[in-house]
Amino acid sequence: MITGLHTIVYSDDPEATRAFFREVLVRPFIEARPGWPIFDTGASETAAHPRTWEGSDQPYVQRHELSLLCDDLDATMEELRTRGATFAGEVDDRHYGRCVFLEVPGLEPMLMYQPLYSPAWEGPGGITRT
């Protein structure tokens, strides 16, 4: 039985990325071996989207994307700012939630959002949050 989802991010500066996850996002972790932390990401969900969108003006074919979910975007942003986090751009209201891009050392900015839907781990419900 599948019990979870393991994700890997490939960083241009893995030590800085690991420090950010540890010190700014304050994610609990274990070390698979010394110097190789595996961070707890909490509940997870997976969606399948098309690689290209018909009629889209996107100049590239999409690959994989990781997003961070939160219950209260404004409060989470404020808390992360107190730990040194910065954000790329402004908060954007999208059909699935309120979004912002979090700057992560060694990585492209990571989407962080407060979903308008009930996450899959909370059970069925569709778009219900306000």
ROSE-4610 file (N, C-alpha, C; in Angstrom, 1 decimal, always signed):
// ROSE-4610
residu = [M/M/M/I/I/I/T/T/T/G/G/G/L/L/L/H/H/H/T/T/T/I/I/I/V/V/V/Y/Y/Y/S/S/S/D/D/D/D/D/D/P/P/P/E/E/E/A/A/A/T/T/T/R/R/R/A/A/A/F/F/F/F/F/F/R/R/R/E/E/E/V/V/V/L/L/L/V/V/V/R/R/R/P/P/P/F/F/F/I/I/I/E/E/E/A/A/A/R/R/R/P/P/P/G/G/G/W/W/W/P/P/P/I/I/I/F/F/F/D/D/D/T/T/T/G/G/G/A/A/A/S/S/S/E/E/E/T/T/T/A/A/A/A/A/A/H/H/H/P/P/P/R/R/R/T/T/T/W/W/W/E/E/E/G/G/G/S/S/S/D/D/D/Q/Q/Q/P/P/P/Y/Y/Y/V/V/V/Q/Q/Q/R/R/R/H/H/H/E/E/E/L/L/L/S/S/S/L/L/L/L/L/L/C/C/C/D/D/D/D/D/D/L/L/L/D/D/D/A/A/A/T/T/T/M/M/M/E/E/E/E/E/E/L/L/L/R/R/R/T/T/T/R/R/R/G/G/G/A/A/A/T/T/T/F/F/F/A/A/A/G/G/G/E/E/E/V/V/V/D/D/D/D/D/D/R/R/R/H/H/H/Y/Y/Y/G/G/G/R/R/R/C/C/C/V/V/V/F/F/F/L/L/L/E/E/E/V/V/V/P/P/P/G/G/G/L/L/L/E/E/E/P/P/P/M/M/M/L/L/L/M/M/M/Y/Y/Y/Q/Q/Q/P/P/P/L/L/L/Y/Y/Y/S/S/S/P/P/P/A/A/A/W/W/W/E/E/E/G/G/G/P/P/P/G/G/G/G/G/G/I/I/I/T/T/T/R/R/R/T/T/T]
num = [1/1/1/2/2/2/3/3/3/4/4/4/5/5/5/6/6/6/7/7/7/8/8/8/9/9/9/10/10/10/11/11/11/12/12/12/13/13/13/14/14/14/15/15/15/16/16/16/17/17/17/18/18/18/19/19/19/20/20/20/21/21/21/22/22/22/23/23/23/24/24/24/25/25/25/26/26/26/27/27/27/28/28/28/29/29/29/30/30/30/31/31/31/32/32/32/33/33/33/34/34/34/35/35/35/36/36/36/37/37/37/38/38/38/39/39/39/40/40/40/41/41/41/42/42/42/43/43/43/44/44/44/45/45/45/46/46/46/47/47/47/48/48/48/49/49/49/50/50/50/51/51/51/52/52/52/53/53/53/54/54/54/55/55/55/56/56/56/57/57/57/58/58/58/59/59/59/60/60/60/61/61/61/62/62/62/63/63/63/64/64/64/65/65/65/66/66/66/67/67/67/68/68/68/69/69/69/70/70/70/71/71/71/72/72/72/73/73/73/74/74/74/75/75/75/76/76/76/77/77/77/78/78/78/79/79/79/80/80/80/81/81/81/82/82/82/83/83/83/84/84/84/85/85/85/86/86/86/87/87/87/88/88/88/89/89/89/90/90/90/91/91/91/92/92/92/93/93/93/94/94/94/95/95/95/96/96/96/97/97/97/98/98/98/99/99/99/100/100/100/101/101/101/102/102/102/103/103/103/104/104/104/105/105/105/106/106/106/107/107/107/108/108/108/109/109/109/110/110/110/111/111/111/112/112/112/113/113/113/114/114/114/115/115/115/116/116/116/117/117/117/118/118/118/119/119/119/120/120/120/121/121/121/122/122/122/123/123/123/124/124/124/125/125/125/126/126/126/127/127/127/128/128/128/129/129/129/130/130/130]
x = [+0.8/+0.0/+0.9/+0.5/+1.2/+0.9/+1.9/+1.7/+2.1/+2.7/+3.1/+3.8/+4.3/+5.0/+6.4/+7.4/+8.8/+9.1/+9.5/+9.9/+11.4/+12.0/+13.4/+13.5/+14.2/+14.5/+16.0/+16.3/+17.7/+18.1/+19.1/+19.5/+20.8/+21.0/+22.3/+23.2/+22.5/+23.2/+22.6/+22.8/+22.0/+22.2/+23.4/+23.5/+22.6/+22.6/+21.7/+20.2/+19.9/+18.5/+18.1/+19.0/+18.7/+18.6/+19.5/+19.5/+18.2/+17.7/+16.4/+15.3/+15.2/+14.2/+14.2/+15.4/+15.6/+15.3/+15.9/+15.9/+14.7/+14.3/+13.3/+11.9/+11.8/+10.6/+10.4/+11.4/+11.4/+10.8/+11.2/+10.7/+11.4/+10.8/+11.5/+12.1/+13.2/+13.9/+14.6/+14.9/+15.8/+17.0/+18.1/+19.2/+19.4/+19.2/+19.4/+20.8/+21.7/+23.1/+23.6/+24.7/+25.2/+25.3/+24.6/+24.6/+23.6/+22.7/+21.6/+20.3/+19.8/+18.5/+17.3/+16.3/+15.1/+14.0/+13.4/+12.5/+11.0/+10.4/+8.9/+8.2/+7.3/+6.6/+5.1/+4.8/+3.4/+2.5/+1.2/+0.3/+0.7/+0.4/+0.7/-0.5/-0.4/-1.4/-0.7/-1.3/-0.7/-1.8/-1.6/-2.5/-1.8/-2.5/-2.0/-2.5/-1.6/-2.0/-1.4/-1.9/-1.3/+0.0/+1.0/+2.3/+2.2/+1.3/+1.0/-0.4/-0.7/-2.1/-2.5/-3.5/-4.0/-4.4/-3.9/-4.2/-3.4/-2.5/-1.7/-0.6/-0.2/+1.0/+2.3/+2.2/+3.5/+4.5/+5.7/+6.7/+7.4/+7.0/+7.8/+6.8/+7.3/+6.5/+6.8/+5.7/+5.8/+6.3/+7.0/+7.6/+6.9/+7.6/+7.0/+7.1/+6.2/+6.2/+5.8/+6.5/+6.2/+5.7/+4.6/+4.0/+3.8/+4.0/+3.7/+2.3/+1.6/+0.3/+0.3/-0.6/-0.7/-2.2/-2.5/-3.9/-4.2/-3.3/-3.5/-2.2/-2.4/-1.2/-0.6/-1.4/-0.9/-0.1/-0.6/+0.1/+1.3/+1.3/+2.4/+3.5/+3.2/+4.2/+4.8/+4.0/+4.6/+5.5/+5.1/+6.0/+7.3/+7.2/+8.4/+9.3/+8.7/+9.5/+10.4/+9.8/+10.6/+11.8/+11.8/+12.9/+13.8/+13.5/+14.4/+13.9/+12.7/+12.2/+11.8/+12.0/+11.5/+10.6/+9.9/+8.9/+9.1/+8.8/+8.9/+7.6/+7.4/+6.1/+5.1/+3.9/+2.8/+1.9/+1.0/+0.0/-1.0/-1.3/-2.1/-3.3/-4.5/-5.8/-6.0/-6.0/-6.2/-7.5/-7.9/-9.2/-9.1/-7.9/-7.7/-7.2/-6.8/-6.3/-5.5/-5.1/-4.3/-2.8/-2.0/-0.7/+0.4/+1.6/+2.8/+4.0/+5.0/+6.2/+7.3/+7.7/+8.7/+10.0/+11.0/+12.4/+13.0/+13.6/+14.3/+15.7/+16.7/+18.1/+18.4/+19.1/+19.5/+18.4/+17.2/+16.1/+15.4/+14.6/+13.7/+12.6/+12.0/+11.0/+9.9/+9.5/+8.5/+7.1/+6.1/+4.7/+4.3/+3.7/+3.1/+1.7/+0.7/-0.7/-1.6/-2.6/-3.7/-4.8/-5.1/-6.1/-7.5/-8.3/-9.8/-10.5/-9.9/-10.5/-10.1/-10.8/-10.4/-9.3/-8.1/-7.1/-7.5/-7.0/-7.4/-7.3/-6.3/-6.1/-7.2/-8.0/-9.1/-10.4/-10.3/-11.5/-12.2/-13.3/-14.0/-14.6/-14.8/-15.4/-15.3/-14.4/-14.2/-13.8/-14.1/-13.8/-14.7/-14.3/-15.2/-14.6/-13.3/-12.8/-13.1/-13.2/-13.5/-12.4]
y = [-1.2/+0.0/+1.2/+2.2/+3.5/+4.2/+4.7/+5.4/+6.9/+7.4/+8.7/+9.1/+10.2/+10.7/+11.3/+10.8/+11.3/+12.2/+13.4/+14.3/+14.7/+15.1/+15.5/+16.8/+17.8/+19.0/+19.0/+19.3/+19.4/+20.9/+21.1/+22.5/+22.9/+24.1/+24.6/+24.9/+25.0/+25.2/+24.3/+23.0/+22.2/+22.5/+23.0/+23.3/+24.5/+25.5/+26.7/+26.3/+25.4/+24.9/+24.1/+23.3/+22.5/+23.4/+24.4/+25.3/+26.1/+26.5/+27.2/+26.3/+25.1/+24.2/+24.0/+23.9/+23.6/+24.9/+26.0/+27.2/+28.2/+28.3/+29.2/+28.6/+27.4/+26.7/+25.8/+25.6/+24.9/+23.5/+22.8/+21.5/+20.4/+19.5/+18.5/+17.6/+16.9/+16.0/+14.9/+13.9/+12.8/+12.8/+12.2/+12.2/+10.7/+10.5/+9.2/+8.7/+9.6/+9.4/+10.8/+10.9/+12.3/+13.2/+14.4/+15.4/+15.3/+14.3/+14.0/+14.0/+15.2/+15.3/+15.0/+14.3/+14.1/+14.9/+15.8/+16.7/+16.2/+16.3/+16.0/+17.1/+16.8/+17.8/+17.7/+16.9/+16.8/+16.1/+16.4/+15.7/+16.1/+15.3/+15.6/+15.2/+15.8/+15.5/+15.5/+14.9/+14.9/+15.1/+15.9/+16.2/+15.9/+15.6/+15.4/+16.5/+17.3/+18.3/+18.0/+18.6/+18.4/+19.1/+18.6/+19.2/+20.5/+20.6/+21.8/+22.2/+23.4/+23.9/+24.5/+23.9/+24.4/+25.8/+26.6/+28.1/+28.9/+28.2/+28.9/+29.7/+30.8/+31.6/+31.2/+30.1/+29.6/+29.1/+29.6/+29.3/+28.0/+27.2/+26.0/+24.9/+23.7/+22.5/+22.3/+22.2/+22.1/+20.7/+20.6/+19.4/+19.1/+19.1/+18.8/+20.1/+20.2/+21.4/+21.0/+21.6/+21.4/+22.7/+22.6/+23.8/+23.5/+24.6/+24.5/+25.0/+24.3/+24.7/+25.2/+26.2/+26.7/+27.0/+27.2/+27.5/+29.0/+29.8/+31.3/+31.9/+32.3/+32.8/+34.0/+35.0/+36.3/+36.0/+35.2/+34.8/+34.0/+33.1/+32.3/+33.2/+34.1/+35.0/+35.8/+36.3/+37.2/+36.4/+35.2/+34.3/+34.0/+33.6/+33.3/+34.5/+35.7/+36.9/+37.2/+36.8/+37.0/+36.1/+35.1/+34.1/+34.4/+35.5/+35.9/+35.6/+35.0/+34.7/+35.9/+35.8/+36.8/+36.2/+37.0/+36.5/+37.3/+36.5/+37.1/+37.5/+38.8/+39.2/+39.4/+39.7/+39.9/+38.7/+38.7/+37.7/+37.8/+36.6/+36.5/+35.6/+36.1/+35.3/+34.5/+33.2/+32.3/+31.4/+30.7/+29.9/+28.8/+28.4/+27.4/+27.9/+29.2/+29.7/+31.0/+31.5/+32.7/+32.3/+32.8/+32.3/+33.4/+32.9/+33.8/+32.9/+33.4/+32.7/+33.0/+31.9/+32.0/+31.8/+32.7/+32.6/+31.5/+30.5/+29.4/+29.4/+29.5/+29.5/+28.2/+28.4/+27.2/+26.7/+27.2/+26.7/+27.9/+27.6/+28.5/+28.9/+30.1/+30.4/+29.3/+29.0/+27.9/+28.5/+28.0/+28.4/+28.0/+29.0/+28.7/+29.2/+28.4/+28.9/+28.4/+29.2/+28.9/+28.4/+27.1/+26.5/+27.0/+27.1/+27.4/+26.1/+25.0/+23.7/+23.0/+21.9/+21.1/+20.1/+20.2/+19.3/+17.8/+17.0/+15.6/+14.8/+15.1/+14.4/+14.8/+15.8/+16.2/+15.5/+14.8/+14.1/+14.8/+14.2/+14.9/+16.2/+17.0/+18.3/+19.3/+19.1/+20.1/+21.5/+22.5/+23.8/+24.4/+24.5/+24.9/+26.0/+26.3/+27.3/+28.7/+29.6/+31.0/+31.9]
z = [+0.0/+0.0/+0.0/-0.8/-0.8/+0.5/+1.1/+2.4/+2.4/+1.3/+1.3/-0.1/-0.2/-1.3/-0.9/-1.5/-1.3/-2.5/-2.2/-3.2/-3.1/-4.2/-4.2/-5.0/-4.4/-5.2/-5.5/-6.7/-7.1/-7.0/-6.1/-5.8/-6.4/-6.8/-7.2/-5.9/-4.8/-3.5/-2.4/-2.4/-1.5/+0.0/+0.4/+1.8/+2.2/+1.3/+1.6/+1.5/+0.6/+0.6/+1.8/+2.2/+3.5/+4.7/+4.8/+5.9/+5.9/+4.7/+4.6/+5.1/+4.6/+5.1/+6.6/+7.2/+8.6/+9.4/+9.0/+9.8/+9.5/+8.3/+7.9/+7.9/+7.2/+7.2/+8.4/+9.2/+10.5/+10.3/+9.3/+9.0/+9.8/+10.6/+11.3/+10.2/+10.6/+9.7/+10.4/+9.6/+10.1/+9.1/+9.5/+8.6/+8.1/+6.8/+6.2/+6.5/+6.4/+6.8/+7.1/+7.8/+8.2/+7.0/+7.2/+6.1/+5.1/+5.2/+4.2/+4.9/+5.3/+5.9/+5.0/+5.5/+4.9/+5.7/+5.1/+5.8/+5.8/+6.9/+7.0/+6.3/+5.4/+4.7/+5.1/+6.0/+6.5/+5.4/+5.4/+4.5/+3.1/+2.1/+0.7/-0.2/-1.4/-2.4/-3.7/-4.7/-6.1/-7.1/-8.1/-9.1/-10.5/-11.5/-12.8/-13.7/-14.3/-15.2/-16.6/-17.6/-19.0/-19.0/-19.8/-20.0/-20.7/-21.7/-22.4/-22.3/-22.4/-22.3/-23.7/-24.3/-25.6/-25.5/-26.4/-26.4/-25.4/-24.7/-23.7/-24.4/-23.8/-24.3/-23.6/-22.8/-22.2/-23.2/-23.2/-24.2/-23.9/-22.9/-22.5/-22.2/-22.2/-21.8/-20.3/-19.5/-18.1/-17.7/-16.6/-16.1/-14.8/-13.7/-12.4/-11.5/-10.6/-9.7/-8.3/-7.4/-6.0/-5.4/-4.7/-4.0/-2.5/-1.8/-0.3/+0.0/+0.8/+1.2/+2.6/+2.9/+4.2/+4.5/+5.8/+6.1/+6.1/+6.3/+6.3/+5.6/+4.4/+3.6/+4.2/+4.6/+5.2/+6.5/+7.4/+8.6/+8.4/+7.4/+7.1/+6.5/+5.6/+5.0/+6.1/+7.0/+8.1/+9.0/+9.4/+10.2/+9.5/+8.2/+7.4/+7.3/+7.1/+7.0/+8.3/+9.4/+10.7/+10.7/+9.9/+9.9/+8.6/+7.9/+6.8/+5.4/+5.3/+4.0/+3.2/+1.9/+0.9/-0.1/-0.8/-1.7/-3.1/-4.1/-5.5/-5.9/-6.2/-6.6/-5.5/-5.9/-5.0/-4.8/-3.8/-3.7/-4.9/-5.4/-6.6/-6.2/-6.5/-6.3/-7.5/-7.4/-8.5/-8.2/-9.2/-9.1/-8.0/-7.6/-6.6/-5.3/-5.2/-3.9/-4.1/-2.9/-2.8/-2.9/-3.8/-4.1/-4.0/-3.7/-3.8/-4.0/-4.6/-4.8/-3.7/-3.0/-2.0/-2.5/-2.2/-2.7/-1.8/-2.5/-1.8/-2.3/-1.4/-1.9/-2.7/-3.8/-4.6/-5.5/-5.4/-6.2/-6.9/-7.9/-8.5/-7.4/-7.4/-6.4/-6.4/-5.2/-5.0/-4.7/-5.4/-5.2/-3.8/-3.0/-1.8/-1.8/-1.4/-1.5/-0.4/-0.2/+0.7/-0.2/-0.2/-1.1/-0.8/-1.9/-1.7/-1.6/-1.8/-1.7/-0.4/-0.1/+1.1/+0.6/+1.1/+0.7/+0.8/-0.1/-0.2/+1.1/+1.9/+3.2/+4.2/+3.9/+4.8/+4.4/+3.3/+2.8/+1.7/+1.1/+0.0/+0.4/-0.6/-0.3/-1.5/-2.4/-3.5/-3.0/-3.8/-3.4/-2.4/-1.2/-0.1/+0.8/+0.8/+1.6/+1.1/+2.0/+1.6/+2.1]
